[in-house]
Amino acid sequence: MITGTLKNQIDKIWDDLASYGVSDPIVAIEQMTYLFFIKSLDDLETSNEKKDEMLQITSKRIFPQTEEGQAMRWSKFCNLKAEEIFEIIGQKVFPFIQKLKTDEKSAYARYMRDAKFALPNALITEKVVTAINNLPLNDRDLKGDVYEYMISKLQTSGRNGQFRTPRHIISMMVELMEPQITDVIADPACGTGGFLVGAGTYVREHNKEKLRLDKKAREHYQNAMFTGYDTNQTMLRISAMNTILHEMDNADIRFMDSLSKDNPDTEKYSLILANPPFTGSLDYDAVAPTLLSTTKTKKTELLFVALFLRMLDAGGRCACIVPDGVLFGSSNAHKSLRKEIVDKNMLQAVISMPGGVFKPYAGVSTGVLIFTKTGTGGTNKVWFYDMQADGYTLDDKRAEDEKHNDIPDIIARFRNLEGELNRKRTDKSFFVSVQEIRDNGYDLSINKYKEVEYIPIEYPASDALISDAKALGRDLLIKLDEIEKLLSE
């Protein structure tokens, strides 16, 4: 858990970077990611040296066994003078990590091939190196939290906020889906890796003994369980480091246009968690024909949901965030996609979220779709929940508001859907039959089904109101006369 003291340490690094001209949060976290990576290489080398000494063997080394090669290790240069640190990192370490081979001891390196050192001078470089050196990165439980807190700062910039789904929303979706140690999990628009890390953390916390004792389960967790695609190299580096620092060492984080013909994934995953882009450029000619056959459109939010259906194996589950337009849009593409989910698969839940969830950078209203791929139907009734608060104010400040938070209620009710059968349409949550959804043109907006209970207000009769107004007028005239007399004395 990140404490106030630790937050202050990270905030200080951020402030120092800004004061030296590194004000873009993407550039700041990218540079810190490089330095985290450089330090992790030295930590890994030190660990290998200790193992070799214990086993009396000599394994392959990351750093050259020369004076110049050893000088590139974090532990060797971190306490040198500012000018020396700046020179070693910029002129020796960065060229080294750009060419580092991606063998089993340096698998992280493939994310650093085009790394560029952008800290402006020796003073800020020394400040950041010293600050990182004082962070508890050797604590396996804390290092991931430290990095995620850094990532959270991306949300302070409007143009970068698109890369990050609020952590508490990710946690809610993960809790709803309850990922298992046997799952194969993907996020085809992974950004900073929040959903993958959230799922991995949940699995690790609920399977500690199995991961410790079962070699097969541990290898699956580390090597085959998690896949993430993105088209932004900076996001891929951040996502890779995020998964690495959460013990998901070899998560498959790759550059991929998920909607294109280049993505071959079909019936491969048992769980998809995602918040795909709602807008953005799209090369329509490059879109996979299998997606267009489900929903012929240029809208990325529709194509991504079609992609999730294709990527899931039979019985695979999905929880994804969609803009409200996906739920009630009237175009043929919107309707055909909803029909596909309802009639040919099993739609389980629609959670309507308030418009402020993604502020300050977007006020769009969104919802969470939860469905299972069957290919043969299975939708019987759909659970709707009208989330009105998420534990934060819904303005641009997004300050904590513990008194108003529907998320614990959403999780508790979803885990006990039998208890929801008799809920009224005036409640926050209720069921709607599949036939009613069909009769309404597959509309999945909660307002289509929610009933508003109007409480009649009785007002006095009009003659009584007129009488009261006249009495007030007489009183006012009396008061004015009294004031006039006082002024004339």
N, C-alpha and C positions, 0 to 999 in steps of 0.2 A: 504494500500500500504506500502511495506517495504521501509523505508528510509535508507539513508546512515548510519545514526547514529545507527539505529536498526540492520542493517547488521553487523556493527562493533561490536555490543554487542554479536551477535551470533557467529561471527568469533572468538571473544576473547574466548568464551566458548570452541569452537572447538580447538583453539590453546592451551589452558590450558590443555585440555584432552590429546592432543598429547604429550605435554611436560611431562606429568606424565605417559606416556606409553600406553595410550589408543589411538592408532594410526589407528586401523581398523575402518573405517567409520560406518560399520554395528554395531559394538559393541558400538561405541560412541552414535549413534542415538538411539540404543536400551536402553541404560542406561538413556538417556535424556527422552525417552518415558516413562519409569517407573516413573521418577521423575515428569513429567507432569501429569501422572495418579494419583500419590499420592497427588499432589497439587489440582487436580480437585476434588478428593474425599472430601478434606477439604472445597473447595469452595461450593460443593454441600451440604455438611452438614451445613455450615453457612447459605446458602440460605433457607434450610429447617427449621432451627431454627428461622429465621426471619418470615417465613410464619406461623409457629406454634404460635409465639408470637402475631402476628397480628390476627390470628383466635382463639387464646386461646385454642389450642389443643396440644396434644403431639403425634407426629407421630414416626414411627420406625426410629431409629438412625443407622448410618453406623458404628460409632466408639462406643465401650463400654463406658457406663457412669461411668467409674471408673477413678481414677487418672492416672493409667497406660495407659488406653485406650485413654484418652484425650491427653496424652503426645505424642501420635503417630500422632497427627494432625499437618499438615504443619505449620500452624500459631503459633503453640506452640513451635516447635523445630527449626524453620528456623533462629532464632537470637541467638541461643545458641553457645557455644564454639565448635570449629571444632571437637574435640574428642567426645563430647556429641552427635553432629549431626550424626557423623559416626556410633557411637554405636547404637543410636536409629533406624536409617534407616536400618542398616545391620542386627541387632539382633531382632528388634521388628516389624518395619513396613513391611519389605519384607515377613517374615513369616505370617504376618497378611493378606497381600493382596493375598498371595498364597492360603489361605483358605477362602477368602471372598466369601460368597454365591452370586450367580447371581440372586438376586431378582431385582425388578424393580428399586430400588434405587442404585444398584451397578451393572448394566448390563455390564459395561465395564470390570468387574472383570474376566470374562471367558477368556479374552485374556492375563491374567497375572498369570495363574495358575502355570506355570513353570518359573516364573520370578526369575532371579538370580542377586544378587547385585555384580557388578564387578568393582566398583571404587576402586583403589588400596589402598588409605589411607585417613586419616581425612582431610588433607589440600585441596586436589582436590575436595573432597566431599563438603566441606564448600564453596569453590570457586564456584562450579556449582550451589549449592542451592541458594547462594546469587545472582548469575547472573540470574537464572530463576526467582527469586523473584522480580527482577527489570524489567523483561519483561512485556509488556502490555497484559497479558493473560486474564485480565478482560474485555478487549475491544473485543466484539464478532466479529467485522470486521477484527481485526488484528491478533487474536490468530491463526486462520487457516493459514494466510499468513506466520506467524512466523514459524510454523511447516513445511510448504511446502518449505520454504527457507532452513530449516535444511535438509529436504529430498533431496534437489537439490545437496547437498554436496556428496551424494552417487555417483554422476556421476564423481567425481574426482578420483574414483578408478576403474580401468579397469574391475576387476572381479565382481564389484558390479553394474556397469552401466546397466547391463541387466535388473535390477529391475525398471528402471525409463525411461519412455518415456519423451522426452523434453516437458516442459510445453506448449510452444508455438505451438507444433504440436498437443497436446491434445486440446488446445483451438481452433485451426483451425477445427479439426474434430467435436468438440461440436458445433461450430458455423454453420458448414455445416448441421448438423442433427437437430439443433434447438429443443432440447428436450422440451416436454410439461409437464405441471403439472399432467396430467393423465397418463403419461408413467410409465411403469414398466421396470427398466433399470438393465442390468447385464454386468459384466466383468468377464468371467470365468478364467482369468489369471491376477488377479487384482494387484499383486505386492504391491506397496505402496498406491494403491487406487486413483491414479491420474485421471483416466477417470471418476470414480464415483464422485469424488470431483468436477471435471470440469463440469460434467453434473448437479450436485446439485447446484453449484454456479450459473450456467446459469439459471436454473429454479427459484432459489430464487430471482435473480435480476430482472427477467421478471414477477414475480408473487407476489410481496411484499404485495400488498393489499389483494389478495386472501388468501395468507398464514396467514395473520394477522386476517382476518375476517371469513374465512371458516374453521370450525373445522375439517370437513371431509377431506378437501384438506391438511390441516396441519398434520393430523394423517397419511395420506397416505405418505406424504413427509418424515416424521420422522420414520415411522415404516415398510412400505411395498414397497417403491419405488426402493430401491437400494440393489443389491445382488452382492457379490464378492467372488470368490473362489481362493485359492492358496494352494500350498503344502509346503510352507515354513513358519514355525511358527513365525519367526522374522518378515517376511513381513506382516503376518496377524496382528501382534500387531501394527506395524507401520500403516498399512491400517486402522485398527480399530480406532486408536487414530486420524488419519487424518480425518476420517469421523466425529468422535465425535466433533472435534474442528471446524468443518464446519457446526455444527448444525444438522447433519444427525445422530441423537443420536442412533437410533436402526437399522442402516443399517445391513443387514445380511451378515456379513463377516465370512466365514467359511473355515475350512480345508477340501479340496476336490480335488481329482484327477479328473479334469473335463472330461477327456477322458475315464475314466473307467466306468465299469458297475455300479458302485456305484452312479453315477450321474443320477438321474431320470428325470431331467428337459427336458420337451418336450412341445413345443407350449405354452410357459409360459410368454415370455417377448415381449414387444413392441419395445424395442431398445437395441441393443448391441453395445458397444464401447470397442475395445480391441486391444492390441498389443501382441498376443500370442508368446510363445517362438518358435524360429525358429529351434533350435537344443536342444538336451538334451536326457537324458535317457528315454526309453519308454518300459513299460512292455506290449509287443504286445498281450500276452494272456489275459491281463486285459482290453484291449480296448473294448468299447461297440460295439456289432455287428451292431447296427444301423448305426454307423459311417463307419465301414468297407464296408457296403453295398453301401454306396455312393462313397467311394474312398478307394480301398483296398491298403493300404500302411502303412509303418512304419514312415513316415514323419509327425512330429507333426504339421507343418504349414498347411498341407492339412487337417489333421484330425480336427484341430480346426475350420477351415472354415466350414467343414461338421457339426461340433457341433453347430456352430452359426445357421445354417439353421434349425437344429433340435430344438434348444431351442426357436427360434422365433415363436410367434403366427402368424397366417395368417395376412398379412398386416404389420408385424413387420419389422423394418429397422435395417440395420447394417452398421457401418463404421469400418473397421479393417485394420491394417497394415499387409502387407505380403511381404516376400522377392520376388525379381523379378522372381525367378524361378517358383513361383506359376503362374505367368502370362504367361510364355511361355514354361514351361517344357514339354518335348515330351513324357513322360511316359504315360501309360494308366491311371494311377491314377491321374496325372495332368489334362489330357484331360477330363476324366469323371467328375471331380469336376467342371471344367470350363463349361462343357456342362450342368451340373445340374443347375448352376447359371444362365446361359444365356437362356436355353430353358425351364426350369421348374419354373423359378422365374424371377425377373425383375432386371437386372443389369443396374444401372444408370450411374455410373462414375468410371473411373480409373485415379487416380492422381499419376503420376510418380514423385518420390522424388529423389533428388541427393544423391550420395553415402555418402557424408559427414555429413548427418543429425544426424547420431548416433555416430559420432566420439566424443571423442578419442578412445572409446573402441571397435568400430566396423565400418568398412568401407563399409559394404554390401549395395547395392542399394535396395531400397524398394518402395512399392507403397501403395496407399490407395484404397481399394475396397469399393464401396458404392452400396448396393443392398437392395431390398425389397423382403421378402418372400411372394410368392403368391401360389406356388404349381401348378399353371396352366400356367406359362409363363408370357409374358407381355413385354419382352425386345423388343424394337423397334429400338432404336438407342442408342449408348453409347457415353457419353461425355468423352473425353480424355484431360488431361492437363499435359503439360511438365513443371513441377516446376524446375527451374534452381537455385533458391536462396530462403533461408528461413529467411533472416534477420541476419544471422551469417556467419562468414567465414567458409568455408568447410574444413579447416585444423584441426589439433588436438587442436589448441587453442580455436576454436569456439568463437572468439571475436564478439561482436555486429557489424553489418554492415547494418545500417538502409537504405542505398541507394539501397541495393540489397535485395528485399523481395517480393516474388510473392504471399505470403499468402493473403493479402488484395484483390488482383486481383482474386485469386481463389474463395474466398468467394463471392465477388460481382458477378462474372460471373455465379457461380453455382446457385445463387438466381435469376438469369435472363437468364435461359437457352434458352428462345425463341430468345434472342438476339445473340445466338451462332450459329444459323442455317446456316448462310451463311459464316462462318469463313473458311478460306483456310487451307489446310493441312500443309502449311508452318508457320502458326501462332502457338502460344503456346497452344491454345486450339481449339478443333474442334470435330465434331460428326462423328461417323462411324456407318453405318447401320448394323443391326444384321446379315443380309445375307452376307455382306462382312466378318464379323467375322467368320461366319460358313464356308465360302469358304476358309478361312485361317486356318482351323483346330482349331478354337476357341482360337487362339493366341490373348492375351490381352496386349502384350507389345506395347508401344506407337511407338517404332521404326519401327514396322511392317507397320504402317499407315502414319507416319509423312513423309512429303516431305521436302527435303532439297533444298533450292534455291541456286544454284551455280551462282555466278557472274563471268562472264568471265574476265580474266585479259589479256590485250594485251601487249605483249613484243615486243621490237624492232627486226627487222629482223636480222638474224645471221651475215650477212656481216657488218651491222652497229655496232653490238656488237664487232666484231673482229677489226674493224677500231678504235673504242673507246679504246679497250685494247692496241692496238699498240701506240696510242697517249699517253696513260698513261705511257707506257714503255719508250717512248722517253723523256717525262717530267722527269721521274725518273732518267734516265741516265744523263740528264743535271744537275739535282740537285746533283747527286753524284760527277760529275766533279767539280762543284763549291765547294763542301765540301773538295775534295781532294786538290784543289788549296789553300784553306784557311789553311789546315793543313801543307802544304809544305812551307809556307811563314815564 
